[in-house]
Amino acid sequence: MIKAKKGEVSAQSQAMPTQMSEGWIAVVGDFFNNRNMSAQEVQKRLHDLLMQR
């Protein structure tokens, strides 16, 4: 789909399955709502999420 649109994606939901998109939003939301969460923890959680294929 991304190739067909010349690399343009208007929403993250177009670039990944719904479950993965919801997980991504949850992790980023957790980061902004939890002052104790480090950027490294978010990076690890996002990486783990993307590797779940």
Secondary structure, DSSP 8 states (H G I E B T S, - for coil): -TTTTTT--SSHHHHS-HHHHHHHHHHHHHHHH-TT--HHHHHHHHHHHHTT-
